[in-house]
Amino acid sequence: MKIDFSKKPALSQCRLDLWLWAARFFKTRNLASSNIKKGLVRISGKTTTKPSSLLNVGSKLVIEQDLQTKTVLVEELAVKRVSFEKAQNFFQIISKESKAPEIFLHTRARYKPDKRARRNLKALKEKLHFLSDN
């Protein structure tokens, strides 16, 4: 009787932090679990704060990372980290939204005046202060 060890049994469930690390969404498992605890990863629309949450094939994940929100469909489960090319087979990106324009406008609101503008503001304040004194 021969036993065939070449075929690996297909996983039915996998830990969420382990899969995010194996699919190369995060560089370390610790980063993956800390982002899950912060509520930046949702499974099928439900926010989970447990890195040990179980993930199934066909689950829909929403991952908020680096000013981007990615909606991902899980196609294959993995417990070992593989190359980038192989990791692309673990999921299918459904949508990708970027918050860069909002951040740009937000940072633009905190405008720091240059040297000329600072001089003009200082002169204006001195004039106003001079006029307000009795």
Protein Blocks (a to p, Z undefined) as FASTA:
>chain_A
ZZdfkbccddfbdcfklmmmmnopafbfklmmmmmmnopaceehiacfbfkbccdehiac
dddeehiacddddfbdcfbdcdfklmmmmpccfbdcdfklmmmmmmmmmcccdfklmmmm
mmmmmmmmmmmpZZ
